[in-house]
Amino acid sequence: MTTPTGFKKQLAAELSAMATAAPSPAPAVPVPARRRRTPFALAAVAAAAAAVVVPAVSGSGSSPAYAVDKQDDGSLILDLNRAEGLPGLQEQLKKLGVPAVALKADKGCTEVPPAEYWATKFEALSSDPGKARIRTDMIPDNATLLIVAEFKDDDSVKAMSYRLVKKDKVPTCAVPGIGEGVLDPSVRVG
């Protein structure tokens, strides 16, 4: 069988015979164990991304405009560095399920602040006025966290104020420091 047709027939017959024959067990050959580190590395990166939300650094500085870091105890570390980060900070808090409104302080605000301000548990974490820890578990269901940020001429944070207000009385503007408020005795915080 030297013709191409004969070769094809012979090859087909041999392959058919091999396919129908019972496979013989292959000798066991030890294969060295190989560790795959890719799943572990991906899991570590995913866990870090879930715990810390840091937006891309803009061209106006070496640090991000804002960051939100969820802690093991459920509290959040807020870090606002520039005015441009205020909308992103509010959006990130919303994504995390925190009822919050972040406003830029406005000395010209004529809106009368609601009288139902309650202090909320927050801690300044450094001499950086834009960094604080917020205890989200101390925000009552009928309240919204009001964050008012005051900025310097270079758009860096000068001061930040945190208060709780009733959901139906969230202001659309606020003076620096949020203004004076009184404790609403009908609401228990903590």
C-alpha positions as CSV (number, residue, x, y, z in Angstrom):
1,M,0.0,0.0,0.0
2,T,2.1,2.8,-1.3
3,T,-0.6,5.0,-2.7
4,P,-2.1,7.8,-0.6
5,T,-5.5,6.2,-0.6
6,G,-4.0,2.9,0.7
7,F,-2.1,4.8,3.4
8,K,-5.3,6.6,4.5
9,K,-7.2,3.3,4.7
10,Q,-4.4,1.6,6.7
11,L,-4.2,4.5,9.1
12,A,-8.0,4.6,9.5
13,A,-8.0,0.8,10.3
14,E,-5.2,1.2,12.9
15,L,-6.9,4.1,14.6
16,S,-10.2,2.3,14.6
17,A,-8.6,-0.8,16.1
18,M,-6.9,1.4,18.8
19,A,-10.1,3.2,19.6
20,T,-12.0,-0.1,20.2
21,A,-9.3,-1.9,22.1
22,A,-9.3,-1.7,25.9
23,P,-6.8,0.9,27.1
24,S,-3.8,-0.4,28.9
25,P,-3.1,1.2,32.2
26,A,-0.3,3.7,31.9
27,P,2.6,3.3,34.3
28,A,2.4,5.6,37.3
29,V,4.9,8.4,36.9
30,P,5.4,10.7,39.9
31,V,4.8,14.3,39.0
32,P,6.3,16.9,41.2
33,A,3.7,19.0,43.0
34,R,3.4,22.5,41.8
35,R,1.9,25.2,43.9
36,R,-0.2,27.8,42.1
37,R,-0.1,31.1,43.9
38,T,-2.3,32.9,41.5
39,P,-5.6,32.2,43.3
40,F,-4.1,33.3,46.6
41,A,-2.7,36.4,45.2
42,L,-6.0,37.3,43.5
43,A,-7.9,36.6,46.8
44,A,-5.5,38.9,48.7
45,V,-5.9,41.7,46.1
46,A,-9.8,41.3,46.2
47,A,-9.9,41.5,50.0
48,A,-7.7,44.6,50.0
49,A,-9.9,46.2,47.4
50,A,-13.0,45.5,49.4
51,A,-11.7,46.9,52.6
52,V,-10.2,50.1,51.2
53,V,-11.7,52.4,48.6
54,V,-9.2,54.9,47.3
55,P,-9.9,56.7,44.1
56,A,-7.3,57.4,41.6
57,V,-4.9,60.2,42.4
58,S,-5.7,63.4,40.5
59,G,-3.1,65.7,39.1
60,S,-3.6,68.3,41.9
61,G,-1.5,66.4,44.5
62,S,0.2,63.2,45.4
63,S,-2.6,61.9,47.6
64,P,-6.1,60.9,46.6
65,A,-8.9,63.4,46.9
66,Y,-10.6,61.1,49.4
67,A,-10.5,57.6,50.8
68,V,-12.9,55.4,52.8
69,D,-11.5,52.5,54.8
70,K,-14.0,50.0,56.4
71,Q,-12.6,48.7,59.7
72,D,-13.2,45.2,61.2
73,D,-15.4,46.8,63.9
74,G,-17.7,48.2,61.2
75,S,-16.5,51.8,61.7
76,L,-15.3,53.8,58.7
77,I,-12.1,55.8,58.4
78,L,-12.9,58.9,56.2
79,D,-10.0,60.8,54.7
80,L,-10.9,63.9,52.7
81,N,-7.9,65.7,51.2
82,R,-9.3,68.2,48.7
83,A,-12.6,69.8,47.7
84,E,-12.8,67.7,44.5
85,G,-13.2,64.6,46.7
86,L,-16.3,65.7,48.5
87,P,-18.8,64.3,45.9
88,G,-16.9,61.0,45.7
89,L,-16.8,60.7,49.4
90,Q,-20.6,61.0,49.6
91,E,-21.1,58.5,46.7
92,Q,-18.8,56.0,48.4
93,L,-20.7,56.3,51.7
94,K,-23.9,55.7,49.8
95,K,-22.5,52.6,48.2
96,L,-21.5,51.3,51.6
97,G,-25.1,51.9,52.8
98,V,-24.4,54.9,55.0
99,P,-27.1,57.6,54.9
100,A,-24.8,60.6,54.5
101,V,-24.8,64.0,52.8
102,A,-21.5,65.8,52.3
103,L,-21.6,69.5,51.8
104,K,-19.1,72.2,51.2
105,A,-19.3,74.9,53.9
106,D,-20.9,78.1,52.6
107,K,-20.6,81.3,54.6
108,G,-23.4,82.7,52.5
109,C,-25.8,79.9,53.3
110,T,-29.1,81.4,54.6
111,E,-30.9,78.1,55.2
112,V,-31.7,77.8,58.9
113,P,-30.1,74.7,60.3
114,P,-32.5,72.1,61.7
115,A,-32.7,72.2,65.5
116,E,-32.5,68.4,65.7
117,Y,-28.7,68.1,65.5
118,W,-27.3,65.2,67.5
119,A,-23.7,64.6,68.0
120,T,-22.4,61.4,66.5
121,K,-19.5,59.3,67.6
122,F,-16.5,60.2,65.6
123,E,-12.8,60.5,66.4
124,A,-10.2,62.8,64.9
125,L,-7.4,60.5,64.0
126,S,-4.6,62.9,63.5
127,S,-3.9,66.6,63.2
128,D,-5.2,66.2,59.7
129,P,-8.6,67.9,59.8
130,G,-10.0,65.8,56.9
131,K,-9.5,62.4,58.6
132,A,-11.9,60.8,61.1
133,R,-13.4,57.5,62.2
134,I,-17.2,57.3,62.0
135,R,-19.2,54.8,63.9
136,T,-22.0,53.9,61.5
137,D,-23.7,51.6,64.0
138,M,-24.6,54.8,66.0
139,I,-26.6,56.4,63.1
140,P,-30.3,55.9,64.0
141,D,-32.6,54.7,61.2
142,N,-34.4,58.1,61.1
143,A,-31.1,60.0,60.7
144,T,-28.6,61.1,58.1
145,L,-25.0,61.8,58.7
146,L,-24.3,65.4,57.7
147,I,-20.7,66.1,56.8
148,V,-19.7,69.7,56.3
149,A,-16.2,70.4,54.9
150,E,-14.5,73.8,54.9
151,F,-11.6,74.3,52.5
152,K,-8.6,76.7,52.3
153,D,-7.9,78.8,49.2
154,D,-5.8,75.9,47.8
155,D,-8.8,73.5,48.1
156,S,-7.1,71.5,51.0
157,V,-9.3,70.7,54.0
158,K,-9.5,73.4,56.7
159,A,-12.1,71.8,58.9
160,M,-14.8,69.2,58.9
161,S,-17.9,68.8,61.0
162,Y,-20.1,65.8,61.5
163,R,-23.6,65.8,62.8
164,L,-26.7,63.7,62.6
165,V,-29.9,65.3,61.3
166,K,-33.4,63.8,60.8
167,K,-33.8,62.3,57.3
168,D,-36.6,64.6,56.4
169,K,-34.6,67.8,57.5
170,V,-31.3,67.4,55.7
171,P,-30.1,70.9,54.6
172,T,-29.0,71.7,51.1
173,C,-26.3,74.1,52.4
174,A,-24.6,74.7,55.7
175,V,-22.4,77.3,57.2
176,P,-18.9,76.4,58.4
177,G,-19.0,74.2,61.5
178,I,-22.7,73.4,60.7
179,G,-23.8,76.0,63.2
180,E,-25.4,75.5,66.6
181,G,-27.9,72.8,67.2
182,V,-29.7,71.3,70.2
183,L,-30.0,67.7,71.2
184,D,-33.3,66.3,70.3
185,P,-34.4,64.4,73.5
186,S,-36.7,62.1,71.5
187,V,-33.8,60.4,69.8
188,R,-31.4,58.1,71.6
189,V,-28.0,57.6,69.9
190,G,-25.9,54.6,70.9
